[in-house]
Amino acid sequence: MTTALPSPRVLPHPTRDEIRLESVLHALSDPVRMRIVSELADAEAVLSCSRFDLPVSKSTTTHHFRVLRESGVVQQVYEGTAKMNGLRRDDLDALFPGLLDALLTAARHQGARDALRHAGGRPAVGRRPRKRW
């Protein structure tokens, strides 16, 4: 059995001391990036970029992962040709206790509300219900 050799390509990441609250909040303010973080948190494992089924182009997906990495939310490493992503939970919890869990809980609640609206519940804010003839 062959083992994948570590890639010589190294991606820049902020150290724990360089992670700023403003950068983390900015990174998590985008729904696509919040979805990536939620999936990583649920998996509790490292996942390759190709494991994510996102509603954006490949180049936009790359951009979202870069924003997450540069803000210190995720750690990315190459394993062969695959770029693996892991949530930097330990760093985030040490710097901003409870923040990640609060944001993940809020995102789940919002997702449940959105699902209810799309399933025929109350209309979305700012939209009038469609007339049914």
C-alpha positions as CSV (number, residue, x, y, z in Angstrom):
1,M,0.0,0.0,0.0
2,T,1.3,3.4,-0.9
3,T,1.0,6.4,1.4
4,A,0.5,9.9,0.0
5,L,3.6,12.0,0.6
6,P,3.1,15.5,2.0
7,S,3.0,18.1,-0.6
8,P,5.8,20.7,-0.7
9,R,3.2,23.4,-1.3
10,V,2.5,25.2,2.0
11,L,-0.4,27.7,2.3
12,P,0.0,30.8,4.5
13,H,-2.1,30.8,7.6
14,P,-2.3,33.4,10.4
15,T,-0.9,32.2,13.8
16,R,-3.3,32.0,16.7
17,D,-2.1,35.5,17.9
18,E,-2.7,37.0,14.5
19,I,-6.4,35.9,14.3
20,R,-8.7,39.0,14.6
21,L,-12.3,39.0,15.6
22,E,-13.2,41.4,12.7
23,S,-11.7,39.0,10.2
24,V,-13.5,36.0,11.6
25,L,-16.8,37.8,11.7
26,H,-16.3,39.0,8.1
27,A,-15.4,35.5,6.9
28,L,-18.5,34.0,8.6
29,S,-20.8,36.8,7.3
30,D,-21.2,35.1,3.9
31,P,-23.8,32.3,3.7
32,V,-21.6,30.1,1.5
33,R,-18.7,30.4,3.9
34,M,-21.0,29.8,6.9
35,R,-22.2,26.6,5.1
36,I,-18.6,25.4,4.7
37,V,-17.9,26.0,8.4
38,S,-21.1,24.3,9.4
39,E,-20.3,21.2,7.3
40,L,-16.7,21.1,8.8
41,A,-18.1,21.4,12.3
42,D,-20.7,18.6,11.7
43,A,-18.0,16.3,10.1
44,E,-15.5,16.9,13.0
45,A,-12.9,15.9,10.4
46,V,-10.8,17.3,7.6
47,L,-12.5,17.4,4.3
48,S,-11.3,18.0,0.7
49,C,-12.6,21.0,-1.2
50,S,-14.3,18.6,-3.6
51,R,-16.5,17.2,-0.8
52,F,-18.5,20.4,-0.7
53,D,-21.5,20.8,-3.0
54,L,-21.7,24.6,-3.2
55,P,-24.0,26.7,-5.4
56,V,-21.1,28.7,-6.8
57,S,-18.4,28.2,-9.5
58,K,-15.1,26.5,-8.8
59,S,-13.2,29.8,-8.8
60,T,-15.7,31.4,-6.4
61,T,-15.4,28.3,-4.1
62,T,-11.6,28.8,-4.1
63,H,-12.1,32.4,-3.1
64,H,-14.4,31.4,-0.2
65,F,-11.9,28.9,1.1
66,R,-9.1,31.4,0.8
67,V,-11.1,34.0,2.9
68,L,-11.7,31.3,5.5
69,R,-8.0,30.3,5.6
70,E,-6.7,33.9,5.7
71,S,-9.0,34.8,8.5
72,G,-7.9,31.9,10.6
73,V,-11.2,30.0,10.5
74,V,-9.9,27.0,8.6
75,Q,-6.5,25.2,8.2
76,Q,-5.7,24.0,4.7
77,V,-3.1,21.5,3.8
78,Y,-2.3,19.7,0.6
79,E,-2.4,15.9,0.6
80,G,-1.2,14.9,-2.8
81,T,-3.3,17.0,-5.2
82,A,-6.2,17.4,-2.7
83,K,-6.5,20.5,-0.6
84,M,-7.8,19.3,2.8
85,N,-9.7,21.7,5.1
86,G,-10.1,21.5,8.9
87,L,-11.9,23.9,11.2
88,R,-9.5,25.7,13.6
89,R,-11.9,25.1,16.5
90,D,-9.2,25.0,19.2
91,D,-7.8,28.3,18.2
92,L,-11.2,30.0,17.8
93,D,-12.5,28.7,21.1
94,A,-9.3,29.8,22.9
95,L,-9.5,33.3,21.4
96,F,-13.3,33.9,21.4
97,P,-14.9,31.4,23.8
98,G,-18.4,30.4,22.7
99,L,-18.4,32.5,19.5
100,L,-18.2,29.6,17.1
101,D,-20.8,27.5,18.9
102,A,-23.2,30.5,19.1
103,L,-22.8,31.3,15.3
104,L,-23.3,27.6,14.4
105,T,-26.4,27.4,16.5
106,A,-27.7,30.7,15.0
107,A,-27.1,29.4,11.5
108,R,-29.0,26.2,12.2
109,H,-31.9,28.2,13.6
110,Q,-31.9,30.4,10.6
111,G,-31.8,27.4,8.2
112,A,-34.8,25.9,10.0
113,R,-36.7,29.2,9.6
114,D,-35.8,29.4,6.0
115,A,-36.9,25.8,5.4
116,L,-40.2,26.5,7.0
117,R,-40.7,29.6,4.8
118,H,-39.9,27.6,1.7
119,A,-42.2,24.7,2.7
120,G,-45.3,26.9,2.8
121,G,-44.9,28.6,6.2
122,R,-44.9,32.3,6.6
123,P,-43.6,34.4,3.7
124,A,-40.1,35.7,3.8
125,V,-39.7,39.2,5.3
126,G,-40.4,41.9,2.8
127,R,-42.2,39.7,0.4
128,R,-45.9,39.6,-0.1
129,P,-47.5,36.1,-0.4
130,R,-48.5,35.1,-3.9
131,K,-52.2,35.1,-4.7
132,R,-53.6,31.7,-5.5
133,W,-56.5,31.7,-7.8
